């Protein structure tokens, strides 16, 4: 198992808590950042522009993705152009469809070829990957986020799909595949094994990186100690 700093897959921190983002910014192996409206809402953010500007002032030199939030494709385009203007390191997240299942492929094509770095998000099928890859071919640098973790939530193994997605992106050399929404640290090594370009990881999972390569005998003992200490703290008796 390779040390994290020797992996080919790039690790992006996924979150919307500025202090947590800054903590990750201090780690050289974190190559970029992503966020989304759900994470921002959970973090209590209400002023989108102000939050983004704070983040970009603090993190000016690594890729950062901010997402549009309109459900109207024309308004998505307007929002995307504004967001893209916030910084050279900004990627604009565009959902693969709106809530009415209207595909965003044409919008993605227009934006990508107009100089906007897009991060097309919420993909879960190879048909979607194929369409998005065609849309960004010849355009600006881009990312394609396939939600492997959510695919796994349905009982499907995401590995074959993600490996096939890597192959589909061969037609779009300016595009990078993101393994999005991982569920465990092991997914970092899954992404590495299939040649995925990027994996987005939350701080909770990133904190487990210190466990990579740990002796399982020692980890077993740590677990036993945890159970004992928690039972003692609880004052259990029989």
Backbone as CSV, one residue per row, in Angstrom:
resi,resn,N_x,N_y,N_z,CA_x,CA_y,CA_z,C_x,C_y,C_z
1,UNK,0.846,-1.191,0.000,0.000,0.000,0.000,0.884,1.246,0.000
2,UNK,0.720,2.106,-1.027,1.578,3.282,-1.157,1.268,4.333,-0.095
3,UNK,2.293,5.070,0.341,2.023,6.257,1.167,1.194,7.252,0.361
4,UNK,0.423,8.070,1.059,-0.498,8.993,0.396,0.236,9.932,-0.551
5,UNK,1.424,10.389,-0.153,2.137,11.349,-0.995,2.756,10.726,-2.235
6,UNK,2.603,9.401,-2.403,3.113,8.735,-3.599,1.998,8.256,-4.530
7,UNK,0.760,8.561,-4.179,-0.364,8.152,-5.015,-0.455,9.011,-6.272
8,UNK,-0.896,8.409,-7.366,-1.144,9.165,-8.595,-2.467,9.914,-8.513
9,UNK,-3.484,9.306,-7.882,-4.782,9.964,-7.767,-4.643,11.206,-6.896
10,UNK,-5.230,12.299,-7.332,-5.172,13.545,-6.576,-6.307,13.585,-5.563
11,UNK,-5.992,13.953,-4.335,-6.992,14.030,-3.274,-7.464,15.476,-3.142
12,UNK,-8.776,15.671,-3.324,-9.410,16.970,-3.124,-10.241,16.903,-1.842
13,UNK,-10.139,17.930,-1.012,-10.935,18.003,0.210,-12.333,18.501,-0.131
14,UNK,-13.340,17.831,0.395,-14.739,18.152,0.097,-15.397,18.698,1.366
15,UNK,-15.830,19.944,1.328,-16.464,20.519,2.508,-16.815,21.975,2.297
16,UNK,-17.445,22.579,3.321,-17.842,23.986,3.228,-17.594,24.721,4.538
17,UNK,-16.760,24.143,5.379,-16.378,24.793,6.630,-15.011,25.417,6.409
18,UNK,-14.931,26.757,6.454,-13.700,27.436,6.091,-12.529,27.006,6.960
19,UNK,-12.753,26.846,8.264,-11.649,26.443,9.138,-11.149,25.050,8.769
20,UNK,-12.077,24.154,8.433,-11.679,22.815,8.017,-10.951,22.830,6.687
21,UNK,-11.392,23.702,5.778,-10.720,23.826,4.489,-9.300,24.343,4.669
22,UNK,-9.140,25.306,5.568,-7.807,25.854,5.815,-6.898,24.817,6.462
23,UNK,-7.471,23.980,7.329,-6.679,22.890,7.919,-6.154,21.971,6.826
24,UNK,-7.005,21.646,5.855,-6.591,20.776,4.760,-5.631,21.486,3.805
25,UNK,-5.780,22.798,3.669,-4.893,23.577,2.803,-3.442,23.492,3.285
26,UNK,-3.270,23.269,4.577,-1.930,23.147,5.139,-1.270,21.819,4.861
27,UNK,-1.993,20.903,4.212,-1.448,19.575,3.924,-1.084,19.498,2.432
28,UNK,0.193,19.285,2.116,0.635,19.300,0.710,-0.049,18.269,-0.170
29,UNK,-0.529,17.159,0.409,-1.137,16.125,-0.421,-2.564,16.476,-0.834
30,UNK,-3.140,17.540,-0.279,-4.455,18.005,-0.718,-4.244,18.904,-1.931
31,UNK,-4.701,18.448,-3.089,-4.400,19.130,-4.352,-5.513,20.071,-4.818
32,UNK,-6.670,20.043,-4.150,-7.767,20.908,-4.556,-8.936,20.778,-3.592
33,UNK,-10.016,21.499,-3.894,-11.167,21.561,-2.997,-12.465,21.548,-3.804
34,UNK,-13.497,20.955,-3.208,-14.835,21.011,-3.794,-15.846,21.305,-2.694
35,UNK,-16.945,21.883,-3.100,-18.052,22.107,-2.177,-19.342,21.984,-2.971
36,UNK,-20.478,22.091,-2.306,-21.765,22.049,-3.008,-22.831,22.696,-2.119
37,UNK,-24.012,22.990,-2.673,-25.041,23.679,-1.888,-25.475,22.927,-0.631
38,UNK,-25.473,21.603,-0.675,-25.880,20.830,0.500,-24.880,21.012,1.636
39,UNK,-23.594,20.920,1.319,-22.564,21.128,2.337,-22.604,22.557,2.874
40,UNK,-22.829,23.518,1.980,-22.877,24.914,2.403,-24.076,25.173,3.306
41,UNK,-25.213,24.583,2.979,-26.403,24.747,3.818,-26.179,24.146,5.200
42,UNK,-25.561,22.955,5.249,-25.283,22.312,6.535,-24.315,23.131,7.376
43,UNK,-23.426,23.868,6.700,-22.449,24.703,7.411,-23.044,26.049,7.835
44,UNK,-24.315,26.264,7.469,-24.976,27.506,7.870,-24.642,28.707,7.006
45,UNK,-24.104,28.475,5.816,-23.729,29.587,4.929,-24.981,30.138,4.262
46,UNK,-25.131,31.456,4.287,-26.281,32.112,3.683,-25.889,33.131,2.624
47,UNK,-24.654,33.602,2.647,-24.174,34.547,1.641,-23.152,33.830,0.760
48,UNK,-23.612,33.370,-0.387,-22.789,32.542,-1.273,-21.537,33.294,-1.718
49,UNK,-21.727,34.510,-2.227,-20.583,35.272,-2.739,-19.554,35.541,-1.638
50,UNK,-20.033,35.952,-0.484,-19.115,36.288,0.614,-18.303,35.062,1.018
51,UNK,-18.967,33.913,1.122,-18.250,32.684,1.475,-17.195,32.367,0.425
52,UNK,-17.584,32.422,-0.852,-16.649,32.089,-1.923,-15.452,33.028,-1.925
53,UNK,-15.698,34.303,-1.716,-14.599,35.262,-1.711,-13.654,35.017,-0.539
54,UNK,-14.217,34.671,0.616,-13.371,34.345,1.772,-12.490,33.142,1.462
55,UNK,-13.082,32.124,0.849,-12.333,30.911,0.515,-11.229,31.224,-0.490
56,UNK,-11.551,31.994,-1.513,-10.582,32.270,-2.569,-9.464,33.186,-2.103
57,UNK,-9.746,34.062,-1.152,-8.666,34.865,-0.569,-7.705,33.976,0.215
58,UNK,-8.255,32.982,0.900,-7.433,32.106,1.738,-6.735,31.017,0.927
59,UNK,-7.369,30.595,-0.186,-6.839,29.491,-1.001,-6.801,29.948,-2.453
60,UNK,-5.768,30.690,-2.833,-5.733,31.269,-4.176,-5.064,30.404,-5.237
61,UNK,-4.468,29.287,-4.835,-3.570,28.598,-5.750,-3.851,27.113,-5.936
62,UNK,-5.048,26.646,-5.553,-5.431,25.260,-5.831,-6.840,25.260,-6.405
63,UNK,-7.162,24.290,-7.254,-8.503,24.264,-7.854,-9.593,24.192,-6.789
64,UNK,-10.654,24.979,-6.986,-11.804,24.976,-6.083,-13.072,24.975,-6.924
65,UNK,-13.988,24.073,-6.617,-15.251,23.987,-7.343,-16.395,24.568,-6.523
66,UNK,-17.132,25.500,-7.139,-18.371,26.046,-6.576,-19.504,25.697,-7.534
67,UNK,-20.682,25.414,-6.988,-21.777,24.897,-7.820,-22.857,25.948,-8.076
68,UNK,-23.406,25.915,-9.294,-24.593,26.713,-9.580,-25.757,26.118,-8.794
69,UNK,-26.810,26.920,-8.582,-27.916,26.405,-7.778,-29.277,26.648,-8.404
70,UNK,-29.317,27.225,-9.595,-30.589,27.387,-10.294,-31.033,26.055,-10.877
71,UNK,-32.342,25.920,-11.121,-32.861,24.736,-11.800,-33.174,25.041,-13.262
72,UNK,-33.004,26.312,-13.650,-33.244,26.742,-15.020,-31.912,26.759,-15.769
73,UNK,-31.852,26.091,-16.912,-30.587,25.940,-17.613,-30.007,27.271,-18.073
74,UNK,-30.858,28.204,-18.476,-30.354,29.522,-18.896,-29.757,30.260,-17.706
75,UNK,-30.461,30.221,-16.568,-29.938,30.876,-15.362,-28.687,30.157,-14.849
76,UNK,-28.635,28.851,-15.019,-27.403,28.123,-14.675,-26.221,28.704,-15.435
77,UNK,-26.435,28.983,-16.716,-25.363,29.541,-17.528,-24.915,30.898,-17.027
78,UNK,-25.872,31.740,-16.640,-25.512,33.057,-16.117,-24.720,32.926,-14.824
79,UNK,-25.222,32.075,-13.910,-24.514,31.863,-12.649,-23.115,31.302,-12.895
80,UNK,-23.001,30.392,-13.831,-21.703,29.764,-14.115,-20.685,30.800,-14.558
81,UNK,-21.107,31.716,-15.406,-20.169,32.736,-15.897,-19.734,33.670,-14.771
82,UNK,-20.664,34.012,-13.878,-20.281,34.855,-12.744,-19.303,34.129,-11.830
83,UNK,-19.619,32.889,-11.495,-18.752,32.121,-10.596,-17.364,31.945,-11.204
84,UNK,-17.315,31.657,-12.499,-16.024,31.451,-13.162,-15.153,32.698,-13.090
85,UNK,-15.778,33.871,-13.040,-15.029,35.129,-13.015,-14.401,35.417,-11.654
86,UNK,-14.714,34.614,-10.655,-14.197,34.872,-9.306,-12.715,34.547,-9.175
87,UNK,-12.178,33.701,-10.032,-10.759,33.360,-9.908,-10.308,32.373,-10.953
88,UNK,-9.017,32.413,-11.262,-8.442,31.500,-12.251,-8.485,30.051,-11.783
89,UNK,-8.510,29.856,-10.471,-8.508,28.496,-9.933,-9.909,27.940,-9.720
90,UNK,-10.937,28.662,-10.188,-12.327,28.253,-9.957,-12.830,27.324,-11.060
91,UNK,-13.416,26.213,-10.630,-14.196,25.347,-11.504,-15.664,25.511,-11.122
92,UNK,-16.542,25.461,-12.121,-17.966,25.652,-11.868,-18.680,24.313,-11.982
93,UNK,-19.328,23.907,-10.902,-20.054,22.642,-10.899,-21.417,22.833,-11.557
94,UNK,-21.670,22.022,-12.565,-22.942,22.016,-13.289,-23.563,20.636,-13.114
95,UNK,-24.781,20.543,-12.559,-25.412,19.220,-12.451,-25.696,18.647,-13.833
96,UNK,-25.580,17.351,-13.961,-25.710,16.706,-15.260,-27.103,16.893,-15.860
97,UNK,-28.110,17.054,-15.009,-29.461,17.410,-15.451,-30.024,18.406,-14.447
98,UNK,-31.178,19.013,-14.788,-31.902,19.756,-13.761,-32.889,18.802,-13.097
99,UNK,-33.735,19.323,-12.217,-34.641,18.440,-11.471,-35.737,17.843,-12.349
100,UNK,-35.890,18.377,-13.557,-36.895,17.853,-14.490,-36.288,16.850,-15.481
101,UNK,-35.061,16.402,-15.183,-34.314,15.454,-16.026,-33.876,16.051,-17.364
102,UNK,-33.904,17.361,-17.500,-33.417,17.973,-18.736,-31.892,17.967,-18.715
103,UNK,-31.245,17.297,-19.655,-29.786,17.208,-19.650,-29.137,18.576,-19.815
104,UNK,-27.970,18.724,-19.210,-27.217,19.978,-19.293,-26.072,19.877,-20.294
105,UNK,-26.088,18.868,-21.163,-24.964,18.638,-22.064,-24.678,19.830,-22.970
106,UNK,-25.722,20.410,-23.551,-25.509,21.549,-24.449,-24.925,22.731,-23.693
107,UNK,-25.439,23.000,-22.496,-24.911,24.086,-21.674,-23.449,23.832,-21.334
108,UNK,-23.134,22.616,-20.956,-21.747,22.259,-20.623,-20.840,22.502,-21.819
109,UNK,-21.290,22.114,-22.996,-20.502,22.310,-24.215,-20.244,23.795,-24.465
110,UNK,-21.280,24.612,-24.342,-21.141,26.051,-24.582,-20.176,26.672,-23.571
111,UNK,-20.364,26.352,-22.298,-19.520,26.929,-21.253,-18.075,26.494,-21.415
112,UNK,-17.873,25.206,-21.630,-16.515,24.681,-21.730,-15.759,25.319,-22.888
113,UNK,-16.439,25.536,-24.002,-15.790,26.112,-25.173,-15.751,27.637,-25.122
114,UNK,-16.367,28.211,-24.075,-16.293,29.659,-23.874,-15.250,30.024,-22.820
115,UNK,-14.495,29.028,-22.361,-13.420,29.305,-21.414,-13.735,29.031,-19.968
116,UNK,-14.945,28.511,-19.672,-15.315,28.191,-18.291,-14.820,26.787,-17.955
117,UNK,-14.117,26.671,-16.836,-13.696,25.351,-16.352,-14.881,24.733,-15.625
118,UNK,-15.457,23.716,-16.210,-16.643,23.100,-15.616,-16.268,21.846,-14.845
119,UNK,-17.088,21.569,-13.838,-17.018,20.321,-13.096,-18.436,19.769,-13.143
120,UNK,-18.682,18.869,-14.074,-20.038,18.350,-14.259,-20.286,17.290,-13.195
121,UNK,-21.373,17.452,-12.449,-21.544,16.693,-11.210,-22.812,15.846,-11.200
122,UNK,-22.843,14.899,-10.274,-23.992,14.021,-10.007,-24.200,12.955,-11.081
123,UNK,-23.147,12.603,-11.831,-23.256,11.528,-12.812,-23.252,10.172,-12.107
124,UNK,-24.007,9.221,-12.689,-24.010,7.866,-12.133,-24.092,6.777,-13.195
125,UNK,-24.128,7.156,-14.469,-24.195,6.141,-15.521,-23.122,6.403,-16.573
126,UNK,-22.747,5.348,-17.279,-21.765,5.498,-18.344,-22.331,6.288,-19.517
127,UNK,-23.640,6.209,-19.727,-24.249,7.013,-20.785,-24.040,8.495,-20.499
128,UNK,-24.196,8.892,-19.242,-23.955,10.285,-18.868,-22.485,10.658,-19.062
129,UNK,-21.585,9.775,-18.663,-20.153,10.046,-18.837,-19.832,10.238,-20.312
130,UNK,-20.391,9.389,-21.161,-20.121,9.465,-22.603,-20.583,10.816,-23.160
131,UNK,-21.761,11.250,-22.771,-22.305,12.521,-23.272,-21.487,13.715,-22.772
132,UNK,-21.122,13.694,-21.507,-20.360,14.818,-20.957,-18.962,14.867,-21.552
133,UNK,-18.338,13.709,-21.727,-17.010,13.668,-22.337,-17.048,14.284,-23.730
134,UNK,-18.083,13.965,-24.498,-18.219,14.544,-25.832,-18.424,16.054,-25.750
135,UNK,-19.158,16.507,-24.732,-19.461,17.932,-24.592,-18.221,18.761,-24.265
136,UNK,-17.293,18.207,-23.511,-16.125,18.985,-23.082,-14.901,18.755,-23.963
137,UNK,-14.991,17.814,-24.893,-13.848,17.549,-25.770,-13.484,18.811,-26.556
138,UNK,-12.214,19.202,-26.467,-11.756,20.396,-27.159,-12.003,21.683,-26.411
139,UNK,-12.607,21.589,-25.225,-12.904,22.781,-24.439,-11.853,23.050,-23.373
140,UNK,-12.234,23.846,-22.397,-11.334,24.203,-21.301,-11.088,22.999,-20.400
141,UNK,-10.070,23.066,-19.545,-9.883,21.999,-18.560,-11.181,21.763,-17.784
142,UNK,-11.488,20.512,-17.510,-12.770,20.188,-16.883,-12.646,18.970,-15.987
143,UNK,-13.674,18.783,-15.175,-13.786,17.600,-14.320,-15.145,16.962,-14.547
144,UNK,-15.199,15.652,-14.397,-16.447,14.906,-14.508,-16.589,14.082,-13.240
145,UNK,-17.581,14.440,-12.433,-17.745,13.832,-11.106,-18.770,12.704,-11.150
146,UNK,-18.293,11.488,-10.999,-19.175,10.320,-10.932,-19.307,9.923,-9.466
147,UNK,-20.543,9.838,-8.995,-20.792,9.624,-7.574,-20.728,8.130,-7.231
148,UNK,-19.497,7.649,-7.178,-19.255,6.230,-6.938,-19.844,5.777,-5.604
149,UNK,-19.758,6.640,-4.589,-20.295,6.270,-3.278,-21.793,6.055,-3.308
150,UNK,-22.498,6.899,-4.029,-23.954,6.730,-4.134,-24.306,5.509,-4.988
151,UNK,-23.481,5.227,-5.984,-23.687,3.996,-6.748,-23.563,2.791,-5.811
152,UNK,-22.560,2.804,-4.955,-22.367,1.705,-3.994,-23.537,1.601,-3.025
153,UNK,-24.148,2.740,-2.700,-25.295,2.729,-1.788,-26.463,1.920,-2.347
154,UNK,-26.501,1.744,-3.662,-27.594,0.983,-4.280,-27.296,-0.507,-4.357
155,UNK,-26.143,-0.924,-3.802,-25.759,-2.330,-3.838,-24.942,-2.706,-5.054
156,UNK,-24.602,-1.716,-5.891,-23.788,-1.974,-7.080,-22.323,-1.698,-6.773
157,UNK,-21.445,-2.507,-7.327,-20.004,-2.284,-7.213,-19.619,-1.174,-8.185
158,UNK,-19.119,-0.041,-7.709,-18.797,1.057,-8.630,-17.485,0.864,-9.390
159,UNK,-16.666,-0.080,-8.978,-15.335,-0.222,-9.582,-15.384,-0.456,-11.104
160,UNK,-16.183,-1.414,-11.612,-16.203,-1.612,-13.066,-16.685,-0.372,-13.817
161,UNK,-17.687,0.302,-13.279,-18.203,1.501,-13.930,-17.150,2.602,-13.950
162,UNK,-16.450,2.788,-12.831,-15.437,3.839,-12.765,-14.266,3.524,-13.691
163,UNK,-13.880,2.262,-13.783,-12.802,1.883,-14.693,-13.198,2.145,-16.142
164,UNK,-14.452,1.842,-16.474,-14.943,2.110,-17.822,-15.007,3.611,-18.093
165,UNK,-15.345,4.393,-17.064,-15.411,5.848,-17.218,-14.036,6.423,-17.531
166,UNK,-12.999,5.885,-16.902,-11.631,6.330,-17.201,-11.345,6.144,-18.691
167,UNK,-11.745,4.997,-19.242,-11.512,4.725,-20.662,-12.308,5.667,-21.549
168,UNK,-13.540,5.976,-21.159,-14.370,6.862,-21.964,-13.786,8.271,-22.054
169,UNK,-13.062,8.674,-21.031,-12.493,10.022,-21.029,-11.253,10.145,-21.907
170,UNK,-10.863,9.059,-22.554,-9.704,9.122,-23.453,-9.944,10.109,-24.590
171,UNK,-11.206,10.341,-24.967,-11.495,11.273,-26.061,-11.396,12.726,-25.611
172,UNK,-11.303,12.933,-24.298,-11.279,14.289,-23.749,-10.053,14.448,-22.848
173,UNK,-8.875,14.623,-23.443,-7.648,14.686,-22.637,-7.601,15.846,-21.657
174,UNK,-8.447,16.853,-21.848,-8.485,17.969,-20.904,-9.407,17.739,-19.731
175,UNK,-10.059,16.574,-19.685,-11.020,16.266,-18.619,-10.425,15.281,-17.627
176,UNK,-10.766,15.462,-16.367,-10.325,14.549,-15.313,-11.544,13.924,-14.643
177,UNK,-11.451,12.628,-14.382,-12.535,11.914,-13.726,-12.398,12.044,-12.217
178,UNK,-13.498,12.413,-11.567,-13.530,12.490,-10.106,-14.330,11.318,-9.545
179,UNK,-13.722,10.579,-8.617,-14.449,9.596,-7.801,-15.091,10.411,-6.684
180,UNK,-16.381,10.648,-6.809,-17.077,11.527,-5.868,-17.853,10.728,-4.831
181,UNK,-18.059,11.363,-3.684,-18.879,10.815,-2.607,-18.366,9.475,-2.074
182,UNK,-17.067,9.360,-1.791,-16.554,8.093,-1.245,-17.144,7.818,0.129
183,UNK,-17.184,6.552,0.466,-17.776,6.146,1.749,-16.739,5.710,2.780
184,UNK,-15.516,5.426,2.330,-14.484,4.969,3.254,-13.114,5.268,2.676
185,UNK,-12.108,5.248,3.539,-10.751,5.562,3.115,-10.266,4.614,2.029
186,UNK,-10.693,3.364,2.076,-10.278,2.377,1.084,-10.581,2.841,-0.337
187,UNK,-11.625,3.689,-0.494,-11.973,4.177,-1.827,-10.848,4.978,-2.473
188,UNK,-9.993,5.604,-1.662,-8.831,6.312,-2.214,-7.958,5.333,-2.993
189,UNK,-7.768,4.138,-2.438,-6.923,3.132,-3.083,-7.655,2.445,-4.231
190,UNK,-8.999,2.373,-4.137,-9.777,1.900,-5.277,-9.592,2.847,-6.464
191,UNK,-9.712,4.140,-6.196,-9.557,5.135,-7.257,-8.164,5.068,-7.864
192,UNK,-7.162,4.890,-7.018,-5.783,4.763,-7.490,-5.642,3.546,-8.410
193,UNK,-6.254,2.439,-8.019,-6.075,1.184,-8.750,-6.622,1.249,-10.170
194,UNK,-7.702,2.022,-10.397,-8.311,2.056,-11.733,-7.818,3.233,-12.564
195,UNK,-6.922,4.055,-12.000,-6.398,5.176,-12.750,-7.281,6.399,-12.753
196,UNK,-8.182,6.492,-11.765,-9.021,7.688,-11.637,-8.116,8.888,-11.325
197,UNK,-8.465,10.047,-11.858,-7.589,11.205,-11.722,-7.687,11.888,-10.358
198,UNK,-8.899,11.967,-9.810,-9.162,12.737,-8.585,-10.156,11.972,-7.729
199,UNK,-10.037,12.100,-6.408,-11.077,11.644,-5.493,-11.359,12.762,-4.501
200,UNK,-12.629,13.053,-4.288,-13.021,14.061,-3.300,-13.282,13.361,-1.978
201,UNK,-12.711,13.906,-0.907,-12.760,13.224,0.390,-13.123,14.235,1.478
202,UNK,-14.064,13.866,2.339,-14.443,14.745,3.451,-13.372,14.701,4.539
203,UNK,-13.391,15.709,5.400,-12.404,15.765,6.480,-12.491,14.558,7.401
204,UNK,-13.702,14.058,7.628,-13.860,12.897,8.516,-13.089,11.687,7.983
205,UNK,-13.146,11.476,6.675,-12.402,10.362,6.081,-10.920,10.681,6.029
206,UNK,-10.585,11.938,5.707,-9.169,12.324,5.632,-8.449,12.107,6.962
207,UNK,-9.176,12.252,8.063,-8.550,12.068,9.376,-8.100,10.622,9.605
208,UNK,-8.589,9.703,8.784,-8.193,8.300,8.915,-6.903,7.969,8.171
209,UNK,-6.351,8.955,7.459,-5.143,8.685,6.685,-3.980,8.212,7.553
210,UNK,-3.981,8.630,8.816,-2.906,8.203,9.716,-2.952,6.694,9.974
211,UNK,-4.075,6.062,9.642,-4.218,4.623,9.862,-3.649,3.786,8.724
212,UNK,-3.324,4.412,7.608,-2.856,3.654,6.447,-1.594,2.866,6.802
213,UNK,-1.666,1.562,6.611,-0.528,0.689,6.894,-0.372,0.295,8.351
214,UNK,-1.286,0.740,9.216,-1.178,0.433,10.654,-1.262,-1.072,10.885
215,UNK,-0.500,-1.563,11.844,-0.563,-2.972,12.220,-1.976,-3.327,12.670
216,UNK,-2.525,-4.396,12.106,-3.877,-4.806,12.492,-3.908,-5.365,13.909
217,UNK,-2.802,-5.958,14.354,-2.736,-6.406,15.750,-2.831,-5.206,16.693
218,UNK,-2.082,-4.145,16.376,-2.134,-2.940,17.211,-3.517,-2.294,17.155
219,UNK,-4.119,-2.295,15.953,-5.445,-1.677,15.815,-6.495,-2.477,16.577
220,UNK,-6.316,-3.812,16.603,-7.208,-4.663,17.398,-7.115,-4.287,18.876
221,UNK,-5.876,-4.116,19.370,-5.690,-3.748,20.772,-6.280,-2.369,21.062
222,UNK,-6.095,-1.428,20.152,-6.681,-0.091,20.330,-8.196,-0.172,20.466
223,UNK,-8.811,-1.078,19.706,-10.260,-1.229,19.739,-10.715,-1.810,21.071
224,UNK,-9.977,-2.805,21.545,-10.293,-3.389,22.852,-10.189,-2.326,23.949
225,UNK,-9.136,-1.515,23.884,-8.948,-0.451,24.862,-10.097,0.551,24.804
226,UNK,-10.563,0.886,23.602,-11.667,1.821,23.449,-12.923,1.297,24.143
227,UNK,-13.254,0.014,23.906,-14.433,-0.564,24.536,-14.311,-0.524,26.063
228,UNK,-13.122,-0.899,26.571,-12.909,-0.929,28.013,-13.038,0.474,28.613
229,UNK,-12.393,1.449,27.981,-12.410,2.814,28.513,-13.815,3.404,28.476
230,UNK,-14.567,3.127,27.420,-15.923,3.669,27.341,-16.851,3.008,28.352
231,UNK,-16.646,1.714,28.586,-17.456,1.035,29.616,-17.139,1.597,30.997
232,UNK,-15.863,1.882,31.240,-15.464,2.463,32.520,-16.057,3.857,32.703
233,UNK,-15.982,4.685,31.634,-16.527,6.041,31.708,-18.036,6.024,31.959
234,UNK,-18.713,5.041,31.383,-20.154,4.938,31.546,-20.548,4.421,32.931
235,UNK,-19.578,3.862,33.659,-19.860,3.345,35.008,-20.714,2.099,34.996
236,UNK,-20.592,1.280,33.970,-21.415,0.078,33.872,-21.090,-0.892,35.011
237,UNK,-22.132,-1.559,35.495,-21.942,-2.633,36.483,-23.041,-3.649,36.294
238,UNK,-22.751,-4.881,36.734,-23.731,-5.961,36.642,-23.836,-6.662,37.980
